[in-house]
Amino acid sequence: MSQALIVLTILVVLSSKSQIMMGNAQEDSECHRTLSCRTKLLTVMGSQPGRSIIKAQDPIRPKGHPKCQIHKQNDVVISCQECRMLICITCSISTHKQHIDSFQELKKIETEQKQILQDFLNETDNVKIPKLNQEIVSSRTKMSSCKPMLDKLRKDIIDNKNQCKNQLDKLADDYISICDKMEVAAMDLIQTHITDLERRLDTLKKLSPDYKQALQTGTGVLVYDSVSEIREMDTDIPPTPDIQTDFTPGMDRQGHLKQALGNMKLPTDNLQPGATTSDHSAQNPVVQPKLSTEAGQASTRAVRFKLCDRPTVMSQFSYRDLITSICPTSDGRAWLSVYTSNTVKLMNKKGQVIQTIQYKGNILDISVDPTTGHLWFCCKIERTICEVSTSLTPVIRFIIDGYPNSLCVTRKGRVLVGTQSNKVLMYTVDGQVLHTHIVERSETGAVQSITQCGNTGNIAIVSGQLIRWDASNPYSFRRHIIVYNPTFQPLVYYRGEGIQAQVPVTPDNFDPWTVVYDSKGNIVIADRTRRAIELISGEGKYIKTLHTSKGNQGPIGIQKGDVLWANLELNACKLLKYYSD
């Protein structure tokens, strides 16, 4: 087909817009099928660690191929701006006819496209490549200085440790020397006291027969003199000298030893134990908690907040299925997963279904990446961890060694997976294992729930211990909450202490099912058996009972602005506001 004929055909197409807009259902269906598999232009994205700098879908038409993929005998001559793809004349009057207003002749935009390429090459050759080379040189220089710096750091720590040990040895020697001197002084004092007692005893033994004789046969003068002698005598028995002393061992040894050894401050979260530079959201570091010097204590933060007398119901709707997880999104909606189902639904606050995601296996738990907003979920039987991106198609990111039971994607792009064998595993988004932790005090039982604090980076989990030999019965487990710092050092064990209720709360009837952090760093707990929602601080101190239900308490989730999504009695979901603005 000649260029003149092509241009003439385009003019005819543009002048016949009203006729072209009329089509049948079969053509529309073909259009949708074509659009679903169209080639997307390569988009240069910001480099993310572990991922390519070029992002593209698998093309249908090979790069640079001039023929239309649908009508293989035709050349592509038109750019459909609506679909961002090149099409032929036949496509323009059939499958793409509704996009006529967005058509541009390929020849006319060639100059503009070449300019875009030229601008990219200019920036790449003159700016990007030199800057990357400079950054590589700078990084290599920094790498070469890293080992000497850390060697000096190790030496300083060891030297200070030895100084602390020497000073501690000297202090102990001084204390022992004092004990030796006290022993000599005490022995002398007690021996003097014994000598005095023996002298008194000897005197009394000698006087007793004389006074008996004077009493029986002595004269009045002898009796008088004897009584006068008794009155001048010191008859009180002196008490034994009190030489009691005491040594009180230091109870806060860990804190004082850390204070004596010195503090080591890490420059970035990437240098935390178990961290890696393959973080896909390294631009948003987690704020690490400032731990107190006393071992086993969590960080303290003076956060001011005011609670409502009773939570305000912002919205509510009915939902008949058994909900297992609620993950609110940043736009006021929430993903809901259902028990033994392969479906996850995106709901608005009125209970209307916005989107539905289906997968080949049963979905056990879900989580929303706080950075990208993407939905993640895990499946038990397949042992898969999947991500749902903007295409709404689940993609298997990796398979774990074990059976997943709970899931949490952190702000740093870490994927925390709680297993059915009391383990918590930390992965990168590509499935690289960064850390494996066996949950304390959970000899048998699954990790039921995981959540991370957006303020401190602390991680709270619900775990269980089998107390009756019927693992199939969920009430055979005694559950508790454990709070860890970001490197999985335990900070808090909570088993319902301090909760004010009509029936005393004990570890046997405390049954946390879901835990979530709110923006104040407090932890919201859904207690299934007691049918209550509790609020405790990040340090494990009871604050308030937010809600009690007549039926079983279901899972909960926290939306931006501390709006609590809660699955309550009678198959109802309520959105509750419990802080007073």
C-alpha positions in Angstrom: 0.0 0.0 0.0 1.5 3.4 -1.0 2.0 6.3 1.4 -0.6 8.4 -0.5 -3.2 5.7 -0.3 -2.5 5.3 3.4 -3.0 9.0 4.1 -6.2 9.1 2.0 -7.6 6.1 3.9 -6.9 7.9 7.2 -8.7 11.0 6.1 -11.7 8.9 5.1 -11.7 7.2 8.5 -11.5 10.5 10.3 -14.4 11.9 8.3 -16.6 8.9 8.9 -16.5 8.9 12.7 -20.2 8.5 13.2 -20.3 5.3 11.1 -17.2 3.9 12.6 -18.5 4.2 16.1 -21.3 1.7 15.3 -20.2 -1.8 15.9 -21.5 -5.1 17.0 -20.8 -7.1 20.2 -18.5 -9.5 18.5 -16.2 -6.6 17.4 -16.2 -5.2 21.0 -15.2 -8.5 22.4 -12.4 -8.8 19.9 -11.2 -5.3 20.9 -11.1 -6.3 24.6 -9.2 -9.5 23.7 -6.7 -7.5 21.7 -6.2 -4.8 24.4 -5.7 -7.5 27.1 -2.7 -8.9 25.2 -1.3 -5.7 23.6 2.3 -4.7 23.8 3.1 -2.2 26.5 5.9 0.3 25.9 9.1 -0.2 28.0 9.0 2.2 30.8 12.2 3.3 32.5 11.6 3.0 36.2 13.7 4.0 39.3 16.1 1.2 40.0 14.9 -1.0 42.8 17.4 -3.4 44.4 16.9 -6.9 43.2 14.8 -5.8 40.2 15.6 -4.8 36.6 15.8 -1.1 35.7 13.6 -1.9 32.7 9.9 -2.8 33.3 7.9 -4.4 30.5 5.3 -7.0 29.8 6.0 -9.7 27.3 5.5 -8.1 23.9 3.2 -9.6 21.3 4.8 -7.7 18.3 8.6 -8.0 18.4 10.5 -4.8 18.9 11.1 -3.1 15.6 8.8 -5.4 13.6 6.8 -3.3 11.1 3.9 -5.7 10.5 0.7 -5.7 12.5 0.4 -8.7 14.8 -3.3 -9.1 14.2 -3.3 -8.4 10.4 0.1 -9.8 9.6 0.1 -8.5 5.9 -0.4 -4.9 6.9 2.2 -2.4 8.1 1.6 -0.5 11.3 1.1 3.1 10.4 -1.0 4.6 13.2 -0.4 5.2 16.9 -3.4 4.6 19.1 -2.7 6.9 22.0 -5.6 5.3 24.0 -4.0 1.9 23.9 -0.4 3.1 23.6 0.3 0.8 20.7 0.9 0.8 16.9 -1.9 -0.5 14.7 -2.6 -0.9 11.0 -5.4 0.6 8.9 -7.6 -2.4 9.3 -7.3 -2.2 13.1 -8.2 1.5 13.0 -11.6 0.7 11.4 -12.3 -2.4 13.5 -11.0 -3.2 16.9 -9.8 0.3 17.6 -12.5 2.3 16.0 -13.8 3.8 19.3 -10.3 5.3 19.9 -10.3 7.4 16.7 -9.9 10.6 18.5 -6.6 9.4 19.9 -5.1 8.3 16.5 -1.8 9.8 15.3 0.0 9.1 12.1 3.2 7.3 12.8 5.2 9.4 10.3 4.0 12.6 11.9 5.1 11.7 15.4 8.4 10.1 14.2 10.3 13.4 14.7 8.9 13.8 18.2 9.7 10.2 19.1 13.3 10.7 17.8 13.6 13.8 19.9 12.5 11.8 23.0 15.1 9.1 22.2 17.8 11.8 21.6 16.9 13.5 24.9 17.2 10.2 26.7 20.5 9.4 25.1 21.8 12.9 25.9 20.8 12.5 29.6 22.1 9.0 29.7 25.5 9.7 28.2 26.0 13.1 29.8 24.4 12.7 33.2 23.2 9.2 34.2 26.3 7.2 33.1 28.9 9.6 34.6 26.9 9.9 37.8 26.6 6.1 38.1 30.3 5.7 37.5 31.0 8.4 40.1 28.7 6.7 42.5 30.4 3.3 41.9 33.8 4.8 42.5 32.6 6.5 45.7 31.0 3.3 46.9 34.1 1.3 46.3 36.2 3.9 48.2 33.7 3.7 51.0 33.9 -0.1 50.9 37.7 0.0 51.2 37.5 2.2 54.3 34.8 0.1 55.8 37.0 -2.8 57.1 39.6 -0.5 58.8 36.9 1.4 60.5 35.2 -1.7 61.8 38.5 -3.2 62.8 39.1 -0.1 64.9 35.6 -0.4 66.3 36.2 -4.0 67.3 39.5 -3.0 69.0 37.8 -0.2 70.9 35.1 -2.5 72.1 37.6 -5.2 73.2 39.8 -2.6 74.9 36.9 -1.1 76.8 35.7 -4.6 77.7 39.2 -5.4 79.1 39.2 -2.1 81.0 35.7 -2.9 82.4 36.9 -6.4 83.4 40.1 -5.0 85.1 38.1 -2.4 87.0 35.5 -5.0 88.0 38.3 -7.3 89.2 39.9 -4.4 91.1 36.5 -3.5 92.6 35.9 -7.1 93.6 39.5 -7.3 95.1 38.8 -4.1 97.2 35.5 -5.6 98.4 37.3 -8.9 99.3 40.1 -6.9 101.1 37.4 -5.1 103.2 35.9 -8.5 104.0 39.3 -9.7 105.2 39.8 -6.6 107.4 36.3 -6.9 108.7 36.9 -10.5 109.6 40.1 -9.7 111.7 38.3 -6.8 113.5 35.2 -8.9 114.1 37.2 -11.7 115.5 39.1 -9.3 117.9 35.9 -7.7 119.0 34.1 -10.9 119.7 37.1 -12.4 121.5 37.3 -9.3 123.8 33.6 -9.8 124.5 34.1 -13.5 125.3 37.0 -12.6 127.6 34.8 -10.0 129.5 32.0 -12.6 129.8 34.5 -15.2 131.2 35.8 -12.7 133.7 32.3 -11.9 134.9 31.5 -15.6 135.1 34.6 -16.2 137.2 33.8 -13.3 139.5 30.3 -14.5 140.1 31.4 -18.0 140.7 33.8 -16.8 143.4 31.3 -14.4 145.1 28.4 -16.8 145.2 29.7 -19.1 148.0 30.9 -16.1 150.1 27.4 -14.4 149.8 25.7 -17.7 150.7 27.9 -18.0 153.8 27.3 -14.4 154.8 23.6 -14.9 154.4 23.6 -18.0 156.7 26.2 -17.2 159.4 27.5 -13.7 158.7 27.1 -10.7 161.0 25.0 -7.7 160.1 28.1 -5.8 159.2 29.2 -8.5 156.7 25.7 -8.6 155.2 25.7 -4.8 154.8 29.1 -4.8 153.2 28.1 -7.6 150.9 25.0 -5.8 149.8 27.0 -2.6 149.2 29.4 -4.6 147.1 26.5 -6.0 145.0 25.0 -2.5 144.4 28.3 -1.3 143.0 28.7 -4.4 140.8 27.7 -4.3 137.1 25.4 -7.2 136.9 24.0 -6.6 133.4 25.2 -9.0 130.8 26.5 -7.1 127.8 25.0 -8.2 124.4 27.1 -9.8 121.7 28.6 -7.1 119.4 26.6 -6.7 116.2 28.9 -7.1 113.3 26.3 -7.8 110.6 27.0 -6.5 107.2 25.4 -7.1 103.8 26.2 -7.2 100.1 23.4 -6.6 97.7 24.1 -8.0 94.2 23.1 -5.6 91.3 19.8 -6.6 89.8 20.1 -4.5 86.6 23.4 -6.0 85.6 22.6 -5.9 81.9 21.7 -2.3 81.9 24.7 -1.2 84.0 27.1 -3.4 82.0 25.9 -1.8 78.8 26.3 1.6 80.3 29.8 0.7 81.4 30.8 -0.8 78.1 29.4 2.0 76.1 26.7 2.6 73.5 27.0 1.6 69.8 24.9 3.6 67.4 24.2 2.2 64.0 24.0 4.8 61.2 21.1 3.2 59.3 18.5 0.5 59.6 20.3 -1.3 56.7 23.1 -2.2 59.2 20.7 -3.8 61.7 21.5 -7.5 62.2 19.7 -9.6 59.5 19.1 -6.5 57.2 20.0 -6.4 53.6 20.4 -3.7 50.9 17.9 -5.5 48.7 15.1 -3.5 50.3 12.6 -2.3 47.7 11.6 0.6 49.8 14.9 1.7 51.3 13.8 5.3 50.9 11.5 4.9 53.9 13.5 3.5 56.9 11.7 2.2 59.9 12.2 4.3 63.1 13.9 2.0 65.5 12.7 2.0 69.2 14.9 3.4 71.9 15.2 0.6 74.3 15.5 1.2 78.0 18.7 0.1 79.7 16.8 -2.4 81.8 16.8 -5.8 80.1 13.4 -7.1 78.9 11.7 -3.7 78.9 10.1 -2.1 75.9 10.6 1.4 74.7 8.6 4.2 76.3 7.1 7.0 74.3 5.1 9.9 75.7 2.3 9.8 73.2 -0.7 11.9 74.1 -4.1 10.7 73.1 -7.7 10.9 74.3 -10.1 8.0 74.2 -13.8 8.2 73.5 -16.1 7.1 76.3 -17.6 4.7 73.8 -16.3 4.0 70.2 -18.2 5.9 67.5 -19.7 3.7 64.8 -18.6 5.3 61.5 -20.3 2.7 59.3 -21.5 -0.9 59.3 -22.7 -3.6 57.0 -23.7 -7.3 57.1 -21.4 -10.0 55.8 -22.6 -13.6 56.0 -19.3 -15.4 55.4 -16.8 -16.3 58.1 -14.1 -13.6 57.8 -10.5 -14.7 58.6 -8.6 -11.4 57.8 -9.3 -7.7 57.3 -6.7 -5.5 55.7 -7.8 -1.9 55.2 -6.3 0.2 52.4 -5.1 3.8 52.3 -8.2 4.9 50.4 -10.8 3.9 53.0 -11.6 0.4 51.7 -10.5 -3.0 52.9 -9.6 -6.5 51.6 -11.5 -9.4 53.3 -10.5 -13.0 53.2 -13.0 -15.8 54.0 -12.4 -19.2 55.7 -11.5 -22.1 53.3 -12.0 -19.9 50.3 -9.9 -19.1 47.2 -11.4 -15.6 47.0 -10.4 -12.2 48.4 -12.8 -9.2 48.1 -12.2 -5.5 48.2 -15.1 -3.8 50.0 -16.0 -0.2 50.6 -17.3 1.0 53.9 -20.9 0.3 52.9 -20.2 -3.4 52.2 -20.2 -3.1 48.4 -17.8 -5.4 46.5 -15.4 -3.3 44.5 -13.0 -6.0 43.2 -12.6 -9.8 43.6 -9.4 -11.8 43.4 -9.4 -15.5 42.9 -6.6 -18.0 43.2 -6.2 -21.8 42.6 -5.7 -22.6 46.3 -7.4 -21.7 49.6 -6.1 -18.3 50.9 -5.2 -18.5 54.6 -4.1 -14.9 55.4 -3.7 -11.5 53.7 -1.6 -8.4 54.1 -1.3 -5.0 52.3 2.2 -3.6 51.5 2.1 -0.2 53.3 4.5 1.2 50.7 3.1 -0.1 47.4 -0.4 -0.8 48.4 -0.2 -4.2 46.8 -2.2 -7.1 48.3 -0.2 -10.2 49.4 -1.6 -13.5 50.6 -0.4 -17.0 51.6 -1.8 -20.4 50.9 -1.3 -23.4 53.2 -1.3 -26.5 51.0 0.7 -24.9 48.1 3.0 -23.1 50.7 3.0 -20.2 48.3 3.4 -16.5 49.0 1.7 -14.4 46.3 1.5 -10.7 45.4 -1.4 -9.0 43.5 0.0 -6.0 41.5 -1.9 -3.4 39.5 -3.0 -6.0 36.9 -5.0 -7.8 39.7 -3.4 -11.1 38.7 -1.9 -13.1 41.6 1.8 -13.8 41.1 3.7 -16.4 43.1 6.7 -14.6 44.6 8.2 -17.6 46.5 7.4 -20.9 48.2 8.3 -21.4 51.9 9.7 -24.4 53.7 6.8 -25.2 55.9 3.1 -24.3 56.1 2.2 -20.6 56.4 -0.5 -19.5 58.8 -0.1 -15.7 59.0 1.4 -12.9 57.0 2.6 -9.3 57.4 4.4 -7.1 54.8 6.5 -4.4 56.6 7.2 -0.8 55.6 10.7 -1.9 54.5 9.4 -4.5 52.1 10.1 -7.5 54.4 7.6 -10.3 54.2 7.0 -11.8 57.7 5.5 -15.3 57.6 4.2 -17.1 60.7 4.1 -20.8 60.3 2.0 -23.6 61.8 5.1 -24.9 63.7 5.7 -21.8 65.9 8.2 -20.1 63.7 8.4 -16.6 62.2 10.4 -16.2 59.0 11.6 -12.9 57.5 11.9 -12.8 53.7 12.7 -10.3 51.0 10.0 -9.7 48.4 12.0 -12.2 46.1 12.0 -15.0 48.7 15.4 -14.6 50.2 15.4 -15.8 53.8 16.8 -13.0 56.1 15.9 -14.4 59.5 14.3 -17.4 61.2 13.0 -17.2 64.7 11.4 -19.9 66.9 8.7 -18.3 69.1 9.4 -18.5 72.8 6.8 -20.2 75.1 5.1 -21.8 72.1 6.3 -25.4 72.1 3.3 -26.4 70.0 1.1 -24.1 68.1 0.8 -21.9 65.1 1.6 -18.2 64.8 -1.9 -16.8 64.6 -1.3 -13.1 63.8 1.6 -10.8 63.0 1.6 -6.9 63.0 4.3 -4.3 62.9 4.3 -0.9 64.6 4.7 2.0 62.2 6.4 4.2 64.9 9.0 1.9 66.4 9.3 -1.0 64.0 8.4 -3.4 66.8 6.7 -6.7 65.8 3.7 -8.1 67.8 2.5 -11.7 67.3 -0.1 -14.0 68.6 1.1 -17.5 69.3 -0.2 -20.5 71.2 0.8 -23.4 73.4 -1.1 -26.7 73.3 -2.6 -27.4 76.7 -5.0 -30.2 75.8 -4.1 -33.1 73.5 -6.6 -32.2 70.8 -4.8 -30.0 68.3 -7.8 -30.0 66.0 -9.8 -28.0 68.6 -8.8 -24.3 68.5 -9.7 -24.0 72.2 -7.0 -26.5 73.1 -4.4 -23.7 72.9 -3.4 -21.1 75.5 -2.6 -18.1 73.5 -0.4 -15.1 74.4 1.0 -12.0 72.8 4.8 -11.4 72.3 6.3 -8.1 71.3 9.7 -8.1 69.6 12.1 -5.4 68.5 12.9 -5.3 64.8 15.8 -7.8 65.3 13.5 -10.3 67.2 14.7 -9.6 70.7 11.6 -10.2 73.0 10.4 -7.2 74.8 6.9 -8.0 76.2 4.9 -11.1 77.1 1.2 -10.3 77.5 -1.4 -12.8 78.7 -4.3 -10.5 79.7 -2.7 -8.8 82.7 -4.7 -5.8 84.1 -7.8 -6.2 82.0 -10.8 -5.0 84.0 -13.8 -7.3 83.5 -16.6 -8.8 85.4 -15.0 -12.2 85.1 -11.3 -12.2 86.1 -9.0 -12.6 83.1 -6.5 -15.4 83.4 -4.2 -17.0 80.8 -6.7 -19.8 80.4 -9.6 -17.6 79.2 -7.5 -14.9 77.5 -7.8 -15.8 73.8 -6.2 -13.2 71.4 -7.0 -13.9 67.8 -5.8 -10.9 65.9 -3.5 -8.0 66.9 -2.9 -4.7 65.1 -0.9 -1.6 65.9 -2.5 1.8 65.6 -0.9 5.2 64.9 -0.2 5.9 68.6 1.9 2.7 68.9 -0.9 1.0 71.0 -2.0 -2.6 70.3 -5.6 -3.5 69.5 -6.5 -7.1 70.4 -9.5 -9.1 69.2 -10.2 -11.6 72.0 -12.3 -14.4 70.4 -13.4 -16.4 73.5 -14.1 -13.4 75.7 -15.8 -11.6 72.7 -14.0 -8.4 73.4 -11.7 -5.9 71.8 -8.9 -4.7 74.1 -6.5 -1.8 73.9 -3.0 -2.1 75.4 0.1 0.0 75.1 3.1 -1.1 73.2 4.8 -1.9 76.5 2.0 -4.4 77.4 0.0 -2.2 79.8 -3.8 -2.5 79.8 -5.5 0.7 78.7 -9.2 0.0 78.0 -11.8 -2.5 76.7 -13.1 -0.9 73.5 -15.9 -3.2 72.7 -17.7 -6.4 73.8 -19.9 -8.5 71.6 -22.8 -10.9 72.1 -21.5 -13.3 69.5 -18.0 -14.5 68.8 -15.4 -11.7 68.1 -13.9 -11.9 64.6 -10.7 -10.4 63.1 -9.9 -6.7 63.1 -7.9 -4.2 61.0 -6.7 -0.6 61.3 -7.4 2.0 58.6 -5.5 5.3 58.2 -6.8 7.7 60.9 -7.2 4.9 63.4 -10.6 3.7 62.1 -11.0 0.1 63.3 -12.6 -2.4 61.0 -14.1 -5.1 63.2 -16.0 -8.3 62.4 -18.6 -8.5 65.2 -21.7 -10.4 66.3 -24.5 -11.4 63.9 -22.2 -11.4 60.9 -21.7 -7.7 61.0 -18.8 -5.5 60.2 -18.4 -2.1 61.9 -16.0 0.7 61.5 -15.2 2.2 64.9 -13.5 5.4 65.9 -12.1 5.1 69.4 -9.8 8.1 69.7 -11.2 11.6 70.3 -9.8 14.1 67.8 
